[in-house]
Amino acid sequence: MRVARLHGTQDLRLHDEEKPRPKEGEVLVRVGAVGVCGSDIHWFADGGIGDVRVVRPFVLGHEFGGTTEDGRRVAVDPAIPCERCESCAAGHANLCQSVRYAGDGAHDGGLGEWVAWPERCLVPLPAPLTEADGAMLEPLGIAIHALDLAHLRMGARVGVFGCGPIGLLLVQLARLTGAQAVLATDLHDYRLRLAKTAGATATFNAAREDPVAAMLEATGGRGAEVVFEAAGAPETPDQAAQLAAALGTVVVVGICADNRTAFTAAPARRKGLTVKISRRMKPVYARTIALAAHGMVDLESFVSHRVPLKAGPRAFQALADYHEDAAKVVISPA
């Protein structure tokens, strides 16, 4: 079978390997679609995430869907929690310290033709959801978990920093939840156009204007009750805190390449802000399926490229360089 392994910074290579052999409790899944995530791009462009680096060639990809050998169409939950630690026992499996996670450097992910994965981590896909839809349920779950952390109230003003796929899903979910205004910012016009399509009431290009000043002006100086930081840039956590209204909530979803999330303390303290760091997701697949199957979220609107596995290295480079208006790339290994 063919797989794509990351050997180091911007070094993604195709390999021919043996089909994996399932262990006890595992089944073989023929991978039909893999979404390329922002964290995959961190691995590709920077050679690691935070303090974790590439130490061996490994298979990227944690957003994937496929079909089991016996013909069941499934989404694959990339996290395999231990189910024994205090976090798992308390219902916080997303914080499991012994988790096995697809494409995290230590464990291979889904960017190949076949994977062997635990049956308990396969999510059946009802009609009309496709394998590609199954791949998109993981980022939708990430966005839902971040929204849950925000405790968003109907009629609230919402800010979104970063209009990658997670930011775009947050725009959709915020509008779906009843936000009166969703203000979105990014450095790229094509992403801001997607944000408008997703339901943003106003967009701001941070490459051409001060996004905080512009969004504050748009809210009459009141700011936003909830602000999502989904850009992962060094400056955006502080900008999110500046935009937040008194007693507001900032949810940090993005992963900063320099492994640092910082904001100016005094203004945040004077406003009594709540700052939350979002880590993956809790068991929300049933909700993702309900939203997608009933057409309440649009999983197609931000998919910009669909490519075969052999085009994977070029697609990763396009995303890393923000070329070709690349937003979400879906790779088809099978």
N, C-alpha and C positions, 0 to 999 in steps of 0.2 A: 504494500500500500504506500501511498505518497503522504508525507507529512512535511510541515515547514518548521524548522528548528531555528531558534535565535541563538547565535554563537557569541554575540557581543554587540556593541553599539553599531546600529545600522547594518547588521550582518545577519540577514534572514536567508536561510538556505533550504532548498527542497531536498528531501531524502527519500529513498526507497527502503522500506523497513518491513519486517514481519507484522502481520496482523496481531494485535494484542490478544492474550489469552485471559479470559475472565477468571477472577478468583471467586471464592465462595461469596455468594450474595451479589455478584456482579453479572451484568449482561452486556453483550456486544451491541453497540449502536453505530449504525452507518450515519455519519455526520452529513447532513444536507445543507446546513447554513451556519456560518460563524460570523457574528458581528465583531468588528474591530473597535475596541473600547479605547477611551483616552488613556487608561492605565497601560494597555498594550503599547500605545505610542510612547509612553514614558519609558517602558522597557526598551523599545526599539531605538528611540532617539537618544536616550541618556544612559542606556546600559544598566538600568535598575530603577527601583522606586524607593525613595527615602534612603534608609540605611541598608537595603537589601540589593545586592548586585548580582549580575550574571556570573555564576561560578561554573556552570556546565551548560552545554547546549540543551535547550528545553523547548517544548512545544507550547506556543502561546495559545490564547483563546479561551475565554470563559463565558462568552455569550453564544450558546449553540443549541441547535435543535436537530433532530434526526429521526431515524426509524430503526426500531429494534429488529433483530434477526427474525423474530416471529411476526413482524409487520405492524407493530404499534408505533404511531407517530407521537413523539414526545419532545418536550423541552427538557434540557438537562440543567438541574440545579448544580452550579459549579462548586458549591461548598459542601463538604462532607464533615460535619461537626462530630466531635467525639461522643457526645450524648452522655458523658460521665462527669464533666467538670462542673464547678459551681455555676458558671455562666450558663451552660446548657440546662442545668437543673432548674435555674431561675427563669428560663424562657428567653434567654439572650444568646442563642446559638450563634448569632452574628458576631459575638465577642469571644467565641471559643478560642482558647489559646493553643489548642492542639488540632485545629482544623486542617484538613487536607483540602487544598483549593486549586482548582484547575488553572494552569498557566501562571503560577505564582513564583516560578523560579525553582522551587523544590519539587514541584509536581507538574507533569505534562498536562496540557490543555487539549482543546478540541480542534486545533488547526491541522487536521489530517482526515483521512477517509474513514477511519474507525476509531472508536474508543471503547474501553471496557469500564463500565461505571456502575456503582451500586444501584440496585433496583429501587431502593428507598429514596433515591435522589432523582428519579425520573418522574416527570410530570406529564400525564396523558394530555394530549391536545385534542379538544373536541373540534368537529367540523364547525366553521369553515377554516379554522386556523391552520396555517401551513408551517413547514419546518422553519422557514424564515421568520414567521411570526413568533415561533417558539424561541428563536434566538433573541428576539427583541423583548421578550418578557423579562429577562434579567435586568436590563437597564430600566425598564418600566418599574420593576420592583424596587430598584435603588431609589428612584424618584418618589415612589409611594412611601418608602420608609422615611425619607427626608421630610416629606410633607407631614407624615405622622408626628415627627419630632417637633414640627413647627406649631402644631395645634392651631392651624389656620381657621379663623372665624370668617363666616360669610360677610361680605361687604368690606373686607380688609383691602388695604393697599399692599402690593407685593413687589419687591425688587428681585431681579434675577441677574446676577453677574456671570456672564459666560453662556453663550448659546450653542454649545455643542449638544449632542444628543440628550444628555441628562438635563441640561438647562432647558432645552426645547420641550422635553416631557414635563418638566416642572411648570413651564408656562401653560401647557395644556391642562395639567391637573389643577393648577391654581384657578384658572378660569372655570373649570368644571366644578370646583368646590365653591364657587361663588365670589371670587375676588372681584371687587369693583374696578380695580386698575392693576395691570401687570406691566411694570416698566422693565425693559430688558436692555442689556448692553453687551457689546462684543467689539472686537477689533476689525471684523470683516463684514462687509455689506451683505454678502450672500447669506451669511448666518442670520443677520438681522431680518432679511426678507423671510427666511424660514420662521423666525420668531413671530413676525406679523401673521403669517399663515397659521401658526399655532395658537394665536389668540392674544398676543401682546398688544396692549392698548397704546403703547409708545415705545420706540426704540431709539438707542443712542449709540453712535460710533465712538468708542473710547479712544480711537486713534486720532480723532479730529476735534474732540471737545472733552471738557472735564465731565465725566459721567455723573459724579456726585452732584455737582452744581446744577447740571441740566435736569437731573431727576428730582432734586429738591425743588427747583423752580416749577417743574411739572406738577408737583404735589402742593404747591402754594406754601412751601417751606415746612410742611408737616412731616415729610419723610414717609417711610413704609413701616407698617407694623411687623411685617415679616420680610426678611431678606435672605435669599439663597445665594451662597457663594459657590458657583459651579465652574469657575474658570481655572483655578489652580495656579494663578499668577501670584507673584510675591506681593503685589500691591492690592489685590482685590479683597482679601479679608478686612483690611483697614477701611477700604472704600465701602464695603458692606456695612461696617459698624457706623461709619459716618452717615450713611443714608438712613439707618434704622431710626425710627421714632422713639420717643421716651417709652420705656417699658417694653420695647420691641424685642424681637427674637431674631438672631442671626444663626442660620444653619450652614455650617461649612461642609460642603460635599466634595469640592475639588481637591485634587492631590497636588500639592506644591512640589515642583521639581527639586527645590533646594531644601526640602524636608523641614520647612519652617512655616508656621501660620502665625501671623502677628498683626496686632492692631493697637492703636494708641489707647492707653488705658484710661486716662482722665475723662475724655468725653464719653466713653462707654460706661464708666462708673457713674458719671453724673446723670446719665440717662437710665441707669439701672437695667442695662441690657442683659438678656439671657443669651449666651453663646453655646451652641451645641455642635459637636463634631459627629457627623454621620458616618457610620461604619457599615458598609454593605447593606444587608436587609434582613428582616425577620421573615417568618413564614407567610409571605404575601402572595404566593403564586395563584391561589384561588381567586384573589381579587384582581390580579393582572389578567387572568383568563376571562373573568366576567367583563371587565372593562373593554378588552380587545374584541371578544366575541360579540358583544352588543354594539360595537362601533362607537363607544364612548370616548376612546382615544384613537388617534390615527398613528399607526406604527409605520406607515409607508411614506409619510410626507417628508421625512428628513433622510431617507435612504437615497443617497446620491449616486452610488456605484454598486453594481453587482458584478463580480469577477470570479473566474475560476481560480483554483489554488495556484496554478502556475504564474498568475499575475499578482499573487499576494505581495511579493517584495516591492513591486512598483507601487501598489496601492498603499502600503505602509509608508513609503517615502512621500507619496502625495499628501497623505494626512499629516505627516510630520512637518512638511513644508507649507501646508495650507494651499496646495496647488489644486488646480482643476475643480475648484469649488467643492472640494471633498468635505462632506458632512459625516454621514455614516456609510461605511463600506461594509457590504456583506459578501463574504467569500463562500463559494460553493466547492467544497473539497471533493464531493462524490461525483 
